[in-house]
Amino acid sequence: MSLYSSKPHPCGYFADPRHACRCTAHQIHRYRSKISGPLLDRIDIHVEVPAVPYKELRVGVHAEPSDAIRLRVVAARQVQIQRFKRTKIYSNAQMASRHIRAHCRIGDDASRLLESAIDRLGLSARAYNRILKISRTIADLDAMADIQIYHITEAIQYRSLDRNRHNL
């Protein structure tokens, strides 16, 4: 599963810099417990998207143009097609454990970082595999043959519901 939309908790202002959250830790825990850990494990990317102030929308922020992003995505998809050309797999998201071991090797520093995140956040083996797959995709988007520590760091950031679930 790759898409799920949810408010982070009842009032909708958790971590909002402009509005105070009025929920108790118990209310947040009860609200989030409606979504089981095993279900969250099956969602590849969890991202909190805060409200953008009107002034920022009006002024605009310099960002990578859509055409450049499209080119990077097309190039990353070609890398994945080549990587899996002798299999029935067509993307990193479909990798099984043996493919992850073959295509998601990480260095000692990245391994220690990932171990720390897994231990500190209480992540499951499924979440561990999701982080590696996402790291592989981020490296592909960066046109990098090897997964770097910053790819792991970015992928861990995409597990925000795991982080929030364990830090209540």
Secondary structure, 3 states (H helix, E strand, C coil): CCCCCCCCCCCCCCCCCCCCCCCCHHHHHHHHCCCCHHHHHCCCCECCCCCCCHHHHHHCCCCCCHHHHHHHHHHHHHHHHHHCCCCCCCCHHHCCHHHHHHHCCCCHHHHHHHHHHHHHHCCCHHHHHHHHHHHHHHHHHCCCCCCCHHHHHHHHHCEHHHHHHHCC
